[in-house]
Amino acid sequence: MIELLLYNFIKKLKFIIFSSIKKTFFHIFNKNDMKFSQELVDNIYNFKTISNIKKVDILLEMDAAQYTNCGKDSTIKELEIVKKNSRYIYKTIKKINPTLGETFLKHQD
């Protein structure tokens, strides 16, 4: 009984920690301004308290946010910057999961 309570407590604690970390990262990474920081990507990669699957999820959300903010009014230079940032994210994902990262790099636009 105590083991089950402890397990549930730890599970909830992990969820709360992950949620707060994710909110912090996305507060820094303002989706509307298309601000991107290699330092932010490196911080996510270096976090010890987040599983590798969660790290990849966060990095892919950052990548999707950049492409979502691109539109008809985006300049060629802005699109090139987004592509460069995306490549950096995929290289970081490759450090976490080589197969997945390599696939993203091969199939990048």
C-alpha positions, 0 to 999 in steps of 0.5 A: 500500500505504501509503495503504491502511494509513493509510486503515485506521488513520484509520478505526479511530482514528475508531471508537475516538474515537467509541466513547469519546465515546459512552461519556462522554456516556452515563456522564453521561446515566444512563439509569436516573435519567432525568437530562437536560441541555440542556448535554449535548445542546448539547455533542453538537451542538457536537462537531466530531469527530463526523459529523452522522449520528452526532450524530443517532444519539446524540441519538435514543438519548438520546430513546429512553432517556428514553421507555424509562424511562417506565412505568405508574408515571410521573407526569404531570409526569415524562411532561411533562418527558420530552416537553419534553426530547424537543422540545429534542432534536428542535429540536437535530436540526433544526439538524443536519438540518432535514427530519428535525428538522421531521418529528420535531417535527410527529409528536411525541405 
